[in-house]
């Protein structure tokens, strides 16, 4: 019961303090709002980059062309060989007739050219998807060792550069998110320090009448939680409306339909929840740090 009363009193006092020190509370909320908006932008960028990378990786394939003289039995041997490769996830056989039809439908010039030829010059192929795109080159080289394979193409150079670029962007956005969280914690901590400094005589009286360290700290910790929570409201509103507007404006993709944005529903709720958690935790941490280090309680 004593703990419940202690926490109840701490919550009540923290609300009073927020309104009593309105200007300082507003400054703390403004600081956390600005930095949490930047955190939200970084989170959205990071998650979208990760999603785009995953989609592009899924689209990357090794197109393996079979030698013209290969028999059906040899093709079956090649299939068995592909199934044994550790990095091969799945494959689809595409005959030269399917290639011919696809190319004829894609271009009138190709249609005319292919119709003019007496024999289909194209080759049968396997469209191979891999488990780990980082090993595309090694898998392609392994496939080429097969005696029935004419070539194994995967966009050498471009595919690796694309994957490397997205990995760098993803790591940079993660670092930015962590840095912004630390900045937010520092700003809230310093703003709350000013609040605590203005109430140092009140804290000194509490200590003189025998209040324990926990009794003194609890209202400040709850105050930090409230400030962090209030500071996350504006970023959440900006995140929800801003992301929906951007998604609708670009029709769900950027530049090309291969670069799809994450659908707003659930995703923005997920980001909003993270912002609340970050705001509350760093608010509480900032208050605790200010009380413990600044006042040496």
C-alpha positions as CSV (number, residue, x, y, z in Angstrom):
1,X,0.0,0.0,0.0
2,X,2.9,2.3,0.8
3,X,4.4,1.8,-2.6
4,X,1.0,2.5,-4.3
5,X,0.5,5.7,-2.3
6,X,4.1,6.7,-3.1
7,X,3.5,6.2,-6.9
8,X,0.1,7.9,-6.7
9,X,1.5,10.9,-5.0
10,X,4.4,11.0,-7.5
11,X,2.0,10.9,-10.5
12,X,-0.1,13.7,-8.9
13,X,2.9,15.9,-8.1
14,X,4.4,15.3,-11.6
15,X,1.2,16.6,-13.3
16,X,1.2,19.6,-11.0
17,X,4.9,20.3,-11.8
18,X,4.3,20.1,-15.6
19,X,1.6,22.9,-15.4
20,X,3.4,24.9,-12.6
21,X,6.6,25.1,-14.7
22,X,4.7,25.6,-18.0
23,X,7.4,27.4,-19.9
24,X,10.1,24.9,-19.1
25,X,7.7,22.0,-19.8
26,X,6.9,23.6,-23.2
27,X,10.6,23.9,-24.0
28,X,11.1,20.2,-23.1
29,X,8.1,19.1,-25.2
30,X,9.3,21.3,-28.1
31,X,12.8,19.8,-28.0
32,X,11.5,16.2,-27.9
33,X,9.0,16.9,-30.6
34,X,11.5,18.3,-33.0
35,X,14.0,15.5,-32.5
36,X,11.3,12.8,-32.5
37,X,10.1,14.1,-35.9
38,X,13.6,13.5,-37.2
39,X,13.7,10.1,-35.6
40,X,10.3,9.3,-37.3
41,X,11.7,10.4,-40.7
42,X,14.8,8.2,-40.1
43,X,12.7,5.2,-39.0
44,X,10.5,5.5,-42.1
45,X,13.5,5.9,-44.4
46,X,15.3,2.9,-42.8
47,X,12.3,0.6,-43.0
48,X,11.5,1.6,-46.6
49,X,15.1,1.1,-47.6
50,X,15.1,-2.3,-46.0
51,X,11.8,-3.2,-47.7
52,X,13.0,-2.0,-51.1
53,X,16.2,-3.9,-50.7
54,X,14.3,-7.1,-49.9
55,X,12.0,-6.6,-52.9
56,X,14.9,-6.0,-55.2
57,X,16.8,-9.0,-53.9
58,X,13.7,-11.1,-54.5
59,X,13.7,-9.9,-58.1
60,X,17.3,-10.7,-58.7
61,X,17.7,-13.9,-60.6
62,X,20.3,-16.0,-62.5
63,X,19.1,-16.6,-66.1
64,X,20.8,-19.9,-67.0
65,X,20.8,-20.7,-70.7
66,X,21.0,-24.3,-71.8
67,X,23.2,-25.4,-74.7
68,X,21.3,-25.9,-77.9
69,X,22.2,-29.6,-78.4
70,X,21.1,-30.5,-74.8
71,X,18.6,-33.4,-74.7
72,X,15.6,-33.8,-72.4
73,X,17.5,-36.3,-70.3
74,X,20.4,-34.0,-69.9
75,X,18.0,-31.1,-68.9
76,X,16.7,-33.4,-66.2
77,X,20.3,-34.0,-65.0
78,X,20.8,-30.2,-64.9
79,X,17.6,-29.8,-62.9
80,X,18.8,-32.4,-60.3
81,X,22.2,-30.5,-60.2
82,X,20.5,-27.2,-59.5
83,X,18.3,-28.7,-56.7
84,X,21.5,-29.9,-54.9
85,X,23.1,-26.4,-54.9
86,X,22.9,-24.9,-51.4
87,X,22.1,-21.3,-52.5
88,X,19.4,-22.2,-55.1
89,X,16.0,-21.4,-53.6
90,X,13.8,-22.2,-56.7
91,X,13.9,-22.3,-60.4
92,X,11.5,-22.0,-63.4
93,X,12.1,-23.7,-66.7
94,X,11.5,-21.4,-69.7
95,X,11.6,-22.9,-73.2
96,X,12.9,-21.1,-76.3
97,X,9.4,-21.0,-77.6
98,X,8.2,-19.1,-74.5
99,X,11.1,-16.7,-75.0
100,X,10.2,-16.2,-78.6
101,X,6.6,-15.5,-77.8
102,X,7.6,-13.0,-75.1
103,X,10.0,-11.2,-77.3
104,X,7.5,-11.0,-80.2
105,X,4.9,-9.4,-77.8
106,X,7.4,-6.9,-76.4
107,X,8.5,-5.3,-79.7
108,X,7.1,-5.1,-83.2
109,X,10.7,-5.0,-84.6
110,X,11.5,-8.2,-82.8
111,X,8.3,-9.8,-83.9
112,X,9.1,-9.0,-87.6
113,X,12.7,-10.3,-87.2
114,X,11.7,-13.6,-85.5
115,X,8.9,-14.2,-88.0
116,X,11.5,-13.8,-90.8
117,X,13.8,-16.5,-89.4
118,X,13.1,-20.1,-90.3
119,X,14.5,-21.5,-87.1
120,X,14.2,-20.2,-83.5
121,X,17.7,-18.9,-82.5
122,X,16.9,-18.6,-78.8
123,X,17.8,-21.1,-76.1
124,X,15.9,-22.9,-73.4
125,X,16.7,-21.6,-69.9
126,X,16.2,-21.8,-66.2
127,X,15.2,-18.7,-64.2
128,X,16.9,-19.3,-60.8
129,X,16.2,-17.5,-57.5
130,X,18.8,-17.7,-54.8
131,X,18.5,-17.8,-51.0
132,X,21.3,-15.2,-50.4
133,X,21.9,-12.6,-53.1
134,X,25.3,-11.8,-51.6
135,X,26.5,-15.1,-53.2
136,X,25.1,-14.5,-56.6
137,X,28.5,-14.5,-58.2
138,X,29.6,-17.7,-56.6
139,X,26.3,-19.4,-57.4
140,X,26.6,-18.3,-61.0
141,X,30.1,-19.6,-61.3
142,X,29.1,-22.9,-59.8
143,X,26.2,-23.2,-62.3
144,X,28.6,-22.4,-65.2
145,X,30.7,-25.5,-64.3
146,X,27.8,-27.7,-65.6
147,X,28.6,-29.1,-69.0
148,X,25.1,-28.4,-70.3
149,X,25.1,-24.7,-69.4
150,X,25.8,-22.1,-72.1
151,X,25.8,-19.0,-69.8
152,X,24.5,-17.9,-66.4
153,X,23.7,-14.1,-66.3
154,X,22.6,-12.1,-63.3
155,X,23.6,-8.5,-64.1
156,X,27.2,-8.8,-62.8
157,X,28.5,-5.7,-61.3
158,X,25.2,-3.8,-61.2
159,X,23.5,-6.2,-58.9
160,X,26.4,-6.2,-56.4
161,X,26.7,-2.4,-56.5
162,X,22.9,-2.0,-55.9
163,X,22.9,-4.4,-52.9
164,X,26.0,-2.7,-51.5
165,X,24.5,0.8,-51.9
166,X,21.3,-0.1,-50.1
167,X,23.2,-1.8,-47.3
168,X,25.2,1.4,-46.7
169,X,22.0,3.5,-46.7
170,X,20.4,1.1,-44.3
171,X,23.3,1.3,-41.9
172,X,23.6,5.1,-42.1
173,X,19.8,5.5,-41.3
174,X,20.2,3.2,-38.3
175,X,23.2,5.3,-37.0
176,X,21.1,8.5,-37.6
177,X,18.2,7.1,-35.6
178,X,20.5,6.1,-32.6
179,X,22.2,9.5,-32.8
180,X,18.9,11.4,-32.7
181,X,17.6,9.3,-29.8
182,X,20.8,10.2,-27.9
183,X,20.3,13.9,-28.8
184,X,16.7,13.8,-27.7
185,X,17.7,12.3,-24.4
186,X,20.4,14.9,-23.9
187,X,18.0,17.8,-24.7
188,X,15.2,16.6,-22.4
189,X,17.7,15.8,-19.7
190,X,19.2,19.4,-19.8
191,X,15.7,21.0,-20.0
192,X,14.6,19.0,-17.0
193,X,17.8,20.0,-15.2
194,X,16.6,23.6,-15.5
195,X,13.3,22.7,-13.9
196,X,15.0,20.8,-11.1
197,X,17.4,23.7,-10.5
198,X,14.5,26.1,-10.2
199,X,13.1,23.8,-7.5
200,X,16.3,23.0,-5.6
201,X,15.0,24.7,-2.4
202,X,11.8,22.6,-2.6
203,X,14.0,19.4,-2.9
204,X,16.2,20.6,0.0
205,X,13.2,21.0,2.3
206,X,12.0,17.5,1.3
207,X,15.4,16.1,2.3
208,X,15.4,18.1,5.6
209,X,12.1,16.6,6.6
210,X,13.4,13.1,6.0
211,X,12.0,12.3,2.5
212,X,13.9,9.3,1.0
213,X,15.7,9.5,-2.3
214,X,13.0,7.4,-4.0
215,X,10.3,9.8,-2.7
216,X,12.1,12.7,-4.3
217,X,13.0,11.0,-7.5
218,X,9.6,9.5,-8.4
219,X,7.8,12.8,-9.2
220,X,10.6,13.9,-11.5
221,X,10.7,10.5,-13.3
222,X,7.0,10.6,-13.9
223,X,7.4,14.2,-15.0
224,X,9.9,13.1,-17.6
225,X,7.5,10.4,-18.7
226,X,4.7,12.9,-19.2
227,X,6.9,15.3,-21.0
228,X,8.2,12.5,-23.3
229,X,4.7,11.3,-24.0
230,X,3.4,14.8,-24.8
231,X,6.5,15.4,-26.9
232,X,5.7,12.4,-29.0
233,X,2.1,13.5,-29.9
234,X,3.1,16.0,-32.6
235,X,5.6,13.7,-34.3
236,X,2.9,10.9,-34.4
237,X,0.4,13.3,-36.1
238,X,3.1,14.4,-38.5
239,X,4.1,10.8,-39.2
240,X,0.6,9.6,-39.8
241,X,-0.7,12.4,-42.0
242,X,2.7,13.1,-43.7
243,X,3.4,9.5,-44.7
244,X,-0.2,8.9,-46.0
245,X,0.0,12.1,-48.1
246,X,3.5,11.1,-49.5
247,X,2.3,7.5,-50.2
248,X,-0.9,8.7,-52.0
249,X,1.1,11.4,-53.9
250,X,3.5,8.9,-55.4
251,X,0.9,6.1,-55.8
252,X,2.8,3.8,-53.5
253,X,6.2,3.8,-55.4
254,X,9.1,6.1,-56.2
255,X,10.4,6.5,-59.8
256,X,9.5,3.0,-60.8
257,X,7.1,0.3,-59.6
258,X,10.1,-1.8,-58.6
259,X,10.7,0.6,-55.8
260,X,7.5,0.1,-53.7
261,X,6.9,2.1,-50.5
262,X,5.6,0.3,-47.4
263,X,1.8,0.5,-47.2
264,X,0.7,3.0,-44.5
265,X,-1.7,0.9,-42.6
266,X,-0.1,-0.9,-39.7
267,X,3.3,0.5,-40.6
268,X,2.6,4.1,-39.4
269,X,0.9,2.6,-36.2
270,X,4.1,0.6,-35.6
271,X,6.3,3.8,-36.1
272,X,3.9,5.8,-33.8
273,X,4.2,3.1,-31.1
274,X,8.0,3.3,-31.3
275,X,7.9,7.1,-31.0
276,X,5.8,6.9,-27.8
277,X,8.1,4.3,-26.3
278,X,11.2,6.3,-27.2
279,X,9.6,9.6,-25.9
280,X,8.6,8.0,-22.6
281,X,11.8,6.1,-22.0
282,X,14.2,9.0,-22.8
283,X,12.0,11.4,-20.8
284,X,12.2,9.1,-17.7
285,X,15.9,8.5,-18.3
286,X,16.6,12.2,-18.7
287,X,14.8,13.0,-15.5
288,X,16.5,10.3,-13.6
289,X,19.9,11.3,-14.9
290,X,19.3,15.0,-14.1
291,X,18.2,14.2,-10.5
292,X,21.0,11.7,-9.9
293,X,23.9,13.6,-11.4
294,X,23.0,17.2,-11.2
295,X,21.6,17.3,-7.7
296,X,23.7,14.5,-6.3
297,X,20.7,13.0,-4.4
